[in-house]
Amino acid sequence: MNSGQSNNPVSPTRSLCVIGCGPRGASIVERILANVPALYGDRPLDLHLVDPYPPGAGRTWRTDQPGLLWMNSAAEHVTMYPDESVTCAGPPRPGPTTAGWLDAPLHDGAYAARRDQGRYLRHFFEAVTRDRPASVRLFLHRARAVDLRRTDTDGNSPSSRRQQVILDSGQPPFLADRVVLAQGHTGARAEPAPSGLTRIGPGPADPDALERIPPGAPVLVRGLGLVFIDCLALLTEGRGGRYERTPDGRLRYLPSGREPRLYAGSRRGVPLPPKPSPTAPPSPAPAPPSLRFATLDACRVLLARPGASFTRDIWPLVLAELAWCHYRALFTEQPDRTRMTWDDFDAQYALLLTDAERLAKLAREAVPDPADRLDLERLTAPLDGLTFTDADALQCHLHADLASVLRSRTGAARGVAAALVDALARLGTVIEELWRSGVLPPDQVGEALAKFTLGTYLSSGPPPLRAEQLLALAEAGVVTFVGPDMRVEVAEAGPTGESVAFRASSPALPGTVHEAAILLDARLAAPDLTQPADPLLRALSSRGELVPERGADGTHTGQLHLSGADLHPVDAQGVEHTDRVIAGPAQFPRPGTNAVYFRQNDAIARSLLGDA
């Protein structure tokens, strides 16, 4: 492997470049190398990889981060190896899951530390590049790409000209014929804090920045998702705090005295529900072998009709599928909570599928307790419409709600929640397939992803133990919840011009304001497609070579304007840049599932190696 060297600018050798070599980029590299023998033979090929972070692991999974930061996916459900289930043109490469490769005890019985996932990813990268064909020269550039410039040739289109890849390291630019952009989550440019105040984030938990928060200092925290959970671990256990079990089985936090005081809120005002416990008995009812209503084929047929709409035609099927999976698990695991047979319920359900009002009536007749019925609004917005007389009333309500959610996902009746999470995973795969394959019109992709945020909320939470620890921290007074629709403002400047404090409030708690000199933005900010944080995307956007996708009403969809399933960017003049591919971030694939992740990466690799 060559490090930081450039290829000969006038060499006829084809040169490919992958910018960003975290998991997505590393998977594309594996697919390129796997397809070289069949598509490129023994012709010489230069492959350039650009990333300032270790290849394979990238920034998110680097191996030098604290062991307190865990994955939120079970290690046995994560693989980087396309197995025999993957229906793609390239050859499979069977290999171990994260759990199989680590072969060691896991946190909370199922979850690897992120640094250990990084070790797995680096091993994967080293293994696939070590075994590469002899005709492939590999160049690793530990730098950040800041621009792509077309060379001056007589070509009639942008894609007929080679591209100069410009780095921030001072290394000479090198030439590439085709380029993949796979930088992962690029985020948004950080907003500076007012004078006299401190702002941390948004972005992944930053151990160095968190370490500078003084013990006992009040901190406003915006965001109650996975970044928040990471920050909690570093600011509590990471500062010497510990947990113990009480005689009744509850978890209690024993502070070290070095913790700050956290006032945390978000739009919903409640943390993500934890993953269902993989270990609590009894085992849940087995998941159905496949989806019943919102199948990929059914969705494709509906979207092929003139004037089809995701919201009107597909979303009702998604909701019907979720409810069917919920009730199937309830009837199977807790028949005493129902008052008709499953066969009768199932038959009527199928007949009423498109009639939401009559389906609700059927649920009321079959399931007497409203708490047992699927109510997505209650699950995803449990504080909606509520107000509280004081901060203590809000804390008591949320402590009870957290305990209830934890029981539903770890106790004996956890199978109903597990069935819902499994259904969300299957439906997410269908929506991703529709998106990645180009069946879903580009102007509806943002609409579909926005609709499915309920799936992200209900299924992508932390390990159960982390949720139990959060409840213990709240009961110990380390965490105080601000409420839903959290609003953060800066207090008026003091007499010498400095800002006095950040102030947080919630409409659910009228008259209550929390103040602090530190704001922790514990969230991954949505990327700004008009002014991206990534310097390369910013350079391409400034010249109109990358533009946001617009919906039928002219508004931005939240996605870049790409050509469809082949992921070529379309510029401001409508020109498709066929020698560039935008491979956005994606979740880790599961083994044995014919993951679209692998199929799309294989298609990308084969297009890069093709002669067109």
Disulfide bonds with the S-S distance in Angstrom:
none
